[in-house]
Amino acid sequence: MDILLQMDGEILLWIQEHLRKEFLNPIVMFITGLGDAGWFWILLCVILLFSKQFRKTGITGLLALLIGFIITNLFLKNAVMRVRPYEMIEGLQLIGKSARDFSFPSGHSTASIAASTVFLIKLPKKFGVFAFLLGALICFTRLYIGIHYPTDVIAGILIGLFAAYAAVFLMDRKKESADTFHLF
């Protein structure tokens, strides 16, 4: 486990030294802010609810966000209680304000990948790909600003993928059940 923590720290310090640029910081802070409390993804899902064509996608996205939230924020963060990297890694400077909750896994990454994966699966390709790329970019911003370890983000991505596919499966299964019911 120590080698993983060491690698996490080295990656964050490398990002800080080689990728951080003063002119990028406000842009990165704006992008990472889209993931705050999942508001951007929730808003997109709610907007989809007003379209008959994409209502099911909005519901599926909200379900994916809920599944990811339960796993990440209600269970894992409190079970693992991992301290934030800027508090542990000597020389790592946080951009922005400190967080009040634990580090593992990344809630921003979970929400961004959960919703954007649903959009990738259910929306027309150009919108789905854009959403997924934005979700991936939000994940990277968590490393750039120094608020998460790489393993926090990777875990968030995996949970987000699970949440998205679980939500799609559940909604498709619900549709199949409804279709079967209407046959009789």
Accessible surface in RSA format (square Angstrom, percent):
REM  Atomic radii and reference values for relative SASA: ProtOr
REM  Chains: A
REM  Algorithm: Lee & Richards
REM  Probe-radius: 1.40
REM  Slices: 20
REM RES _ NUM      All-atoms   Total-Side   Main-Chain    Non-polar    All polar
REM                ABS   REL    ABS   REL    ABS   REL    ABS   REL    ABS   REL
RES MET A   1   182.25  94.4 138.28  91.5  43.96 104.7 125.58 106.8  56.66  75.1
RES ASP A   2   120.71  84.6 114.28 113.7   6.44  15.2  38.36  90.3  82.35  82.1
RES ILE A   3   125.00  71.1 120.52  89.8   4.48  10.8 122.43  88.2   2.57   7.0
RES LEU A   4    71.50  39.8  71.39  51.1   0.12   0.3  71.50  50.2   0.00   0.0
RES LEU A   5    73.72  41.1  70.48  50.4   3.24   8.1  70.64  49.6   3.08   8.3
RES GLN A   6   110.60  61.8  99.59  72.8  11.01  26.2  35.02  74.6  75.57  57.3
RES MET A   7    97.44  50.5  96.58  63.9   0.86   2.1  74.14  63.0  23.30  30.9
RES ASP A   8     2.83   2.0   2.81   2.8   0.02   0.0   0.00   0.0   2.83   2.8
RES GLY A   9     7.17   8.8   0.00   N/A   7.17   8.8   7.17  19.7   0.00   0.0
RES GLU A  10    95.89  55.1  88.95  67.3   6.94  16.5  41.75  80.8  54.14  44.2
RES ILE A  11    72.58  41.3  70.25  52.3   2.33   5.6  72.57  52.3   0.01   0.0
RES LEU A  12     1.16   0.6   0.01   0.0   1.15   2.9   0.01   0.0   1.15   3.1
RES LEU A  13    61.27  34.1  59.10  42.3   2.18   5.5  59.46  41.8   1.81   4.9
RES TRP A  14   130.28  52.3 125.77  60.9   4.52  10.6 111.14  59.3  19.14  31.1
RES ILE A  15     8.07   4.6   8.07   6.0   0.00   0.0   8.07   5.8   0.00   0.0
RES GLN A  16    39.95  22.3  31.47  23.0   8.48  20.2  10.64  22.6  29.31  22.2
RES GLU A  17   130.43  74.9 102.68  77.7  27.75  66.1  38.79  75.0  91.64  74.8
RES HIS A  18    85.53  46.7  71.02  49.4  14.51  37.1  51.12  52.7  34.41  40.0
RES LEU A  19    67.88  37.8  62.27  44.6   5.60  14.1  64.05  45.0   3.83  10.3
RES ARG A  20    34.07  14.3  21.69  11.1  12.39  29.5  15.02  20.5  19.05  11.5
RES LYS A  21    95.67  46.7  90.94  55.8   4.74  11.3  61.38  55.3  34.29  36.5
RES GLU A  22   147.72  84.8 134.81 102.0  12.91  30.7  65.36 126.4  82.36  67.2
RES PHE A  23   144.33  72.2 126.45  78.3  17.88  46.5 136.45  82.7   7.88  22.6
RES LEU A  24    54.34  30.3  54.34  38.9   0.00   0.0  54.34  38.2   0.00   0.0
RES ASN A  25    25.24  17.4  25.14  24.3   0.10   0.2   8.77  21.1  16.47  15.9
RES PRO A  26    89.72  65.4  75.62  68.9  14.10  51.3  83.63  69.0   6.09  37.8
RES ILE A  27    92.54  52.7  88.70  66.1   3.83   9.2  92.49  66.6   0.05   0.1
RES VAL A  28    13.81   9.1  13.81  12.5   0.00   0.0  13.81  12.0   0.00   0.0
RES MET A  29    64.76  33.5  58.25  38.6   6.51  15.5  58.62  49.8   6.14   8.1
RES PHE A  30   140.39  70.2 129.79  80.4  10.60  27.6 138.22  83.8   2.17   6.2
RES ILE A  31    24.88  14.2  24.88  18.5   0.00   0.0  24.88  17.9   0.00   0.0
RES THR A  32     4.78   3.4   4.78   4.9   0.00   0.0   4.78   6.4   0.00   0.0
RES GLY A  33    18.40  22.7   0.00   N/A  18.40  22.7  16.38  45.0   2.02   4.5
RES LEU A  34    17.39   9.7  17.30  12.4   0.09   0.2  17.30  12.2   0.09   0.2
RES GLY A  35     1.76   2.2   0.00   N/A   1.76   2.2   0.00   0.0   1.76   3.9
RES ASP A  36    68.43  47.9  66.97  66.7   1.46   3.4  23.92  56.3  44.50  44.4
RES ALA A  37    99.24  91.2  57.41  88.6  41.83  95.2  79.18 111.5  20.06  53.1
RES GLY A  38     6.10   7.5   0.00   N/A   6.10   7.5   3.55   9.7   2.56   5.7
RES TRP A  39   117.47  47.1 112.31  54.4   5.16  12.1 108.19  57.7   9.29  15.1
RES PHE A  40    38.03  19.0  38.03  23.6   0.00   0.0  38.03  23.1   0.00   0.0
RES TRP A  41     0.16   0.1   0.16   0.1   0.00   0.0   0.16   0.1   0.00   0.0
RES ILE A  42    75.20  42.8  75.20  56.0   0.00   0.0  75.20  54.2   0.00   0.0
RES LEU A  43    84.52  47.1  81.83  58.5   2.68   6.7  84.52  59.4   0.00   0.0
RES LEU A  44    52.07  29.0  51.31  36.7   0.76   1.9  51.31  36.0   0.76   2.1
RES CYS A  45     0.00   0.0   0.00   0.0   0.00   0.0   0.00   0.0   0.00   0.0
RES VAL A  46    54.85  36.1  54.85  49.7   0.00   0.0  54.85  47.7   0.00   0.0
RES ILE A  47    94.82  54.0  91.62  68.3   3.21   7.7  91.75  66.1   3.07   8.3
RES LEU A  48    26.66  14.8  26.26  18.8   0.40   1.0  26.66  18.7   0.00   0.0
RES LEU A  49    50.31  28.0  45.01  32.2   5.31  13.3  45.09  31.7   5.23  14.1
RES PHE A  50   168.88  84.5 138.95  86.1  29.93  77.9 142.00  86.1  26.88  76.9
RES SER A  51    38.65  32.7  31.59  42.2   7.07  16.3  29.66  63.2   9.00  12.6
RES LYS A  52   180.81  88.2 159.88  98.1  20.94  49.9 103.41  93.1  77.40  82.4
RES GLN A  53   143.39  80.2 109.18  79.8  34.21  81.4  45.57  97.0  97.82  74.2
RES PHE A  54    42.78  21.4  42.70  26.4   0.08   0.2  42.78  25.9   0.00   0.0
RES ARG A  55   102.21  42.9 102.21  52.1   0.00   0.0  36.61  50.0  65.60  39.8
RES LYS A  56    64.99  31.7  61.58  37.8   3.41   8.1  56.61  51.0   8.38   8.9
RES THR A  57     8.16   5.8   7.86   8.0   0.30   0.7   0.18   0.2   7.98  12.1
RES GLY A  58     0.00   0.0   0.00   N/A   0.00   0.0   0.00   0.0   0.00   0.0
RES ILE A  59    73.17  41.6  72.27  53.8   0.90   2.2  72.53  52.2   0.65   1.8
RES THR A  60     0.00   0.0   0.00   0.0   0.00   0.0   0.00   0.0   0.00   0.0
RES GLY A  61     0.00   0.0   0.00   N/A   0.00   0.0   0.00   0.0   0.00   0.0
RES LEU A  62    53.59  29.8  48.94  35.0   4.65  11.7  49.16  34.5   4.43  11.9
RES LEU A  63    46.87  26.1  42.92  30.7   3.96  10.0  46.21  32.5   0.66   1.8
RES ALA A  64     0.00   0.0   0.00   0.0   0.00   0.0   0.00   0.0   0.00   0.0
RES LEU A  65    17.62   9.8  13.07   9.3   4.56  11.5  13.60   9.5   4.02  10.8
RES LEU A  66    95.98  53.5  91.92  65.8   4.06  10.2  95.50  67.1   0.47   1.3
RES ILE A  67    29.49  16.8  27.94  20.8   1.55   3.7  29.42  21.2   0.07   0.2
RES GLY A  68     0.53   0.7   0.00   N/A   0.53   0.7   0.53   1.5   0.00   0.0
RES PHE A  69    98.59  49.3  94.04  58.2   4.55  11.8  97.12  58.9   1.48   4.2
RES ILE A  70    82.20  46.8  82.20  61.2   0.00   0.0  82.20  59.2   0.00   0.0
RES ILE A  71    46.24  26.3  44.55  33.2   1.69   4.1  46.24  33.3   0.00   0.0
RES THR A  72     0.15   0.1   0.15   0.2   0.00   0.0   0.15   0.2   0.00   0.0
RES ASN A  73    44.55  30.7  36.27  35.0   8.29  20.0   5.58  13.4  38.97  37.7
RES LEU A  74   105.26  58.6  86.89  62.2  18.37  46.2  87.65  61.6  17.61  47.4
RES PHE A  75   126.16  63.1 123.59  76.5   2.57   6.7 125.00  75.8   1.16   3.3
RES LEU A  76    39.07  21.8  39.07  28.0   0.00   0.0  39.07  27.4   0.00   0.0
RES LYS A  77     7.15   3.5   7.15   4.4   0.00   0.0   5.56   5.0   1.58   1.7
RES ASN A  78    85.66  59.1  73.82  71.3  11.84  28.5  26.57  64.0  59.08  57.1
RES ALA A  79    62.89  57.8  25.74  39.7  37.14  84.5  36.04  50.7  26.85  71.1
RES VAL A  80    71.70  47.2  47.14  42.7  24.56  59.2  52.28  45.4  19.42  52.7
RES MET A  81   111.47  57.7  98.62  65.3  12.85  30.6  72.73  61.8  38.74  51.3
RES ARG A  82    44.71  18.8  38.76  19.8   5.95  14.2  24.48  33.5  20.24  12.3
RES VAL A  83    64.34  42.3  57.67  52.2   6.66  16.1  61.30  53.3   3.04   8.2
RES ARG A  84    10.24   4.3   9.55   4.9   0.68   1.6   3.76   5.1   6.48   3.9
RES PRO A  85     0.00   0.0   0.00   0.0   0.00   0.0   0.00   0.0   0.00   0.0
RES TYR A  86    37.12  17.3  17.52  10.0  19.60  51.0  17.52  13.2  19.60  24.2
RES GLU A  87   107.85  61.9  70.76  53.5  37.09  88.3  33.70  65.2  74.15  60.5
RES MET A  88   114.40  59.2  81.99  54.3  32.41  77.2  70.99  60.4  43.41  57.5
RES ILE A  89    26.29  15.0  17.82  13.3   8.47  20.4  21.82  15.7   4.47  12.1
RES GLU A  90   167.52  96.2 144.43 109.3  23.09  55.0  67.17 129.9 100.35  81.9
RES GLY A  91    49.22  60.7   0.00   N/A  49.22  60.7  36.88 101.2  12.34  27.6
RES LEU A  92    12.83   7.1   0.57   0.4  12.26  30.8   0.57   0.4  12.26  33.0
RES GLN A  93   124.52  69.6 119.80  87.6   4.72  11.2  35.06  74.6  89.46  67.9
RES LEU A  94    43.55  24.3  16.27  11.6  27.28  68.6  16.27  11.4  27.28  73.4
RES ILE A  95    28.26  16.1  24.14  18.0   4.12   9.9  27.61  19.9   0.65   1.8
RES GLY A  96    45.92  56.6   0.00   N/A  45.92  56.6  20.93  57.4  24.99  56.0
RES LYS A  97   180.29  88.0 164.25 100.8  16.04  38.2 114.92 103.4  65.37  69.6
RES SER A  98    69.94  59.1  52.92  70.6  17.02  39.2  17.60  37.5  52.35  73.3
RES ALA A  99    29.76  27.4   8.71  13.4  21.05  47.9  16.25  22.9  13.51  35.8
RES ARG A 100   246.41 103.5 203.54 103.8  42.87 102.1  87.40 119.4 159.01  96.4
RES ASP A 101    67.82  47.5  53.85  53.6  13.97  33.0  39.41  92.8  28.41  28.3
RES PHE A 102    70.75  35.4  69.89  43.3   0.86   2.2  70.75  42.9   0.00   0.0
RES SER A 103     0.00   0.0   0.00   0.0   0.00   0.0   0.00   0.0   0.00   0.0
RES PHE A 104    44.46  22.2  44.46  27.5   0.00   0.0  44.46  27.0   0.00   0.0
RES PRO A 105     0.00   0.0   0.00   0.0   0.00   0.0   0.00   0.0   0.00   0.0
RES SER A 106     0.00   0.0   0.00   0.0   0.00   0.0   0.00   0.0   0.00   0.0
RES GLY A 107    15.78  19.5   0.00   N/A  15.78  19.5  10.41  28.6   5.37  12.0
RES HIS A 108    28.24  15.4  26.63  18.5   1.60   4.1  19.34  19.9   8.89  10.3
RES SER A 109     0.00   0.0   0.00   0.0   0.00   0.0   0.00   0.0   0.00   0.0
RES THR A 110     2.75   2.0   2.75   2.8   0.00   0.0   2.75   3.7   0.00   0.0
RES ALA A 111    16.28  15.0  14.53  22.4   1.74   4.0  16.24  22.9   0.04   0.1
RES SER A 112     0.00   0.0   0.00   0.0   0.00   0.0   0.00   0.0   0.00   0.0
RES ILE A 113     3.31   1.9   3.31   2.5   0.00   0.0   3.31   2.4   0.00   0.0
RES ALA A 114     0.31   0.3   0.31   0.5   0.00   0.0   0.31   0.4   0.00   0.0
RES ALA A 115     0.00   0.0   0.00   0.0   0.00   0.0   0.00   0.0   0.00   0.0
RES SER A 116     0.00   0.0   0.00   0.0   0.00   0.0   0.00   0.0   0.00   0.0
RES THR A 117     2.64   1.9   2.64   2.7   0.00   0.0   2.64   3.6   0.00   0.0
RES VAL A 118     0.00   0.0   0.00   0.0   0.00   0.0   0.00   0.0   0.00   0.0
RES PHE A 119     2.88   1.4   2.88   1.8   0.00   0.0   2.88   1.7   0.00   0.0
RES LEU A 120    67.96  37.9  55.11  39.4  12.86  32.3  55.11  38.7  12.86  34.6
RES ILE A 121    68.97  39.2  37.98  28.3  30.99  74.7  44.31  31.9  24.65  66.9
RES LYS A 122    62.19  30.3  39.57  24.3  22.62  53.8  18.82  16.9  43.37  46.2
RES LEU A 123    26.76  14.9  16.72  12.0  10.04  25.2  17.58  12.3   9.18  24.7
RES PRO A 124    60.38  44.0  47.32  43.1  13.05  47.5  59.72  49.3   0.66   4.1
RES LYS A 125   165.47  80.7 153.57  94.2  11.90  28.3 100.61  90.6  64.86  69.1
RES LYS A 126   153.82  75.0 136.07  83.5  17.76  42.3  87.67  78.9  66.15  70.5
RES PHE A 127   114.44  57.3 111.46  69.0   2.98   7.8 112.29  68.1   2.15   6.2
RES GLY A 128     0.00   0.0   0.00   N/A   0.00   0.0   0.00   0.0   0.00   0.0
RES VAL A 129    56.74  37.3  56.28  50.9   0.46   1.1  56.74  49.3   0.00   0.0
RES PHE A 130   138.71  69.4 136.41  84.5   2.30   6.0 138.34  83.9   0.37   1.1
RES ALA A 131     8.52   7.8   7.04  10.9   1.48   3.4   8.52  12.0   0.00   0.0
RES PHE A 132    59.66  29.8  59.66  37.0   0.00   0.0  59.66  36.2   0.00   0.0
RES LEU A 133   110.73  61.7 106.11  75.9   4.62  11.6 106.46  74.8   4.27  11.5
RES LEU A 134    24.29  13.5  20.21  14.5   4.08  10.3  23.35  16.4   0.94   2.5
RES GLY A 135     0.00   0.0   0.00   N/A   0.00   0.0   0.00   0.0   0.00   0.0
RES ALA A 136    42.13  38.7  35.50  54.8   6.63  15.1  36.99  52.1   5.14  13.6
RES LEU A 137    77.93  43.4  73.90  52.9   4.03  10.1  77.41  54.4   0.52   1.4
RES ILE A 138     0.00   0.0   0.00   0.0   0.00   0.0   0.00   0.0   0.00   0.0
RES CYS A 139     3.78   2.9   3.78   4.2   0.00   0.0   3.78   9.6   0.00   0.0
RES PHE A 140    71.48  35.8  68.44  42.4   3.04   7.9  71.05  43.1   0.43   1.2
RES THR A 141     1.03   0.7   1.03   1.0   0.00   0.0   1.03   1.4   0.00   0.0
RES ARG A 142    12.75   5.4  12.75   6.5   0.00   0.0   0.00   0.0  12.75   7.7
RES LEU A 143    23.08  12.9  21.96  15.7   1.13   2.8  21.96  15.4   1.13   3.0
RES TYR A 144     4.12   1.9   4.02   2.3   0.10   0.3   4.02   3.0   0.10   0.1
RES ILE A 145     4.74   2.7   4.74   3.5   0.00   0.0   4.74   3.4   0.00   0.0
RES GLY A 146     0.00   0.0   0.00   N/A   0.00   0.0   0.00   0.0   0.00   0.0
RES ILE A 147     9.92   5.6   9.92   7.4   0.00   0.0   9.92   7.1   0.00   0.0
RES HIS A 148     2.00   1.1   2.00   1.4   0.00   0.0   0.00   0.0   2.00   2.3
RES TYR A 149     3.02   1.4   3.02   1.7   0.00   0.0   0.01   0.0   3.02   3.7
RES PRO A 150    10.34   7.5   9.67   8.8   0.67   2.4  10.34   8.5   0.00   0.0
RES THR A 151    25.75  18.3  23.60  23.9   2.15   5.1  23.28  31.3   2.47   3.7
RES ASP A 152     0.00   0.0   0.00   0.0   0.00   0.0   0.00   0.0   0.00   0.0
RES VAL A 153     7.26   4.8   7.26   6.6   0.00   0.0   7.26   6.3   0.00   0.0
RES ILE A 154    97.12  55.3  96.85  72.2   0.27   0.7  97.12  69.9   0.00   0.0
RES ALA A 155    15.66  14.4  12.27  18.9   3.39   7.7  15.47  21.8   0.19   0.5
RES GLY A 156     0.00   0.0   0.00   N/A   0.00   0.0   0.00   0.0   0.00   0.0
RES ILE A 157    51.73  29.4  51.73  38.5   0.00   0.0  51.73  37.2   0.00   0.0
RES LEU A 158   109.22  60.8 103.48  74.0   5.75  14.4 103.94  73.0   5.28  14.2
RES ILE A 159    20.88  11.9  19.00  14.2   1.89   4.6  20.85  15.0   0.03   0.1
RES GLY A 160     0.00   0.0   0.00   N/A   0.00   0.0   0.00   0.0   0.00   0.0
RES LEU A 161    55.97  31.2  55.80  39.9   0.17   0.4  55.97  39.3   0.00   0.0
RES PHE A 162   121.53  60.8 113.60  70.4   7.93  20.6 120.60  73.1   0.92   2.6
RES ALA A 163     0.00   0.0   0.00   0.0   0.00   0.0   0.00   0.0   0.00   0.0
RES ALA A 164     0.00   0.0   0.00   0.0   0.00   0.0   0.00   0.0   0.00   0.0
RES TYR A 165   123.24  57.5 119.20  67.8   4.04  10.5  83.52  62.8  39.72  49.0
RES ALA A 166    21.44  19.7  13.39  20.7   8.05  18.3  20.45  28.8   0.99   2.6
RES ALA A 167     0.00   0.0   0.00   0.0   0.00   0.0   0.00   0.0   0.00   0.0
RES VAL A 168    15.78  10.4  15.78  14.3   0.00   0.0  15.78  13.7   0.00   0.0
RES PHE A 169   121.56  60.8 116.40  72.1   5.15  13.4 121.18  73.5   0.37   1.1
RES LEU A 170    83.81  46.7  78.59  56.2   5.22  13.1  78.78  55.3   5.03  13.5
RES MET A 171    19.98  10.3  19.13  12.7   0.85   2.0  10.32   8.8   9.66  12.8
RES ASP A 172    46.54  32.6  46.05  45.8   0.48   1.1  19.10  45.0  27.43  27.4
RES ARG A 173   142.11  59.7 140.59  71.7   1.52   3.6  23.75  32.5 118.37  71.7
RES LYS A 174   137.20  66.9 129.02  79.2   8.18  19.5  86.57  77.9  50.64  53.9
RES LYS A 175   108.00  52.7 102.49  62.9   5.51  13.1  76.88  69.2  31.12  33.1
RES GLU A 176   111.92  64.3 109.78  83.1   2.14   5.1  42.33  81.9  69.59  56.8
RES SER A 177    67.68  57.2  55.56  74.2  12.11  27.9  37.78  80.4  29.90  41.9
RES ALA A 178    40.57  37.3  34.42  53.1   6.15  14.0  40.29  56.7   0.28   0.7
RES ASP A 179    66.47  46.6  62.43  62.1   4.04   9.5  27.52  64.8  38.96  38.9
RES THR A 180    70.00  49.8  69.74  70.7   0.27   0.6  46.52  62.5  23.49  35.5
RES PHE A 181   152.82  76.5 145.26  90.0   7.56  19.7 149.84  90.8   2.97   8.5
RES HIS A 182   139.64  76.3 112.18  78.0  27.46  70.2  76.47  78.8  63.17  73.5
RES LEU A 183   144.82  80.7 111.58  79.8  33.24  83.6 114.26  80.2  30.55  82.2
RES PHE A 184   202.91 101.5 140.68  87.1  62.24 161.9 171.40 103.9  31.52  90.2
END  Absolute sums over single chains surface
CHAIN  1 A    10535.1       9201.2       1333.9       7672.4       2862.8
END  Absolute sums over all chains
TOTAL         10535.1       9201.2       1333.9       7672.4       2862.8
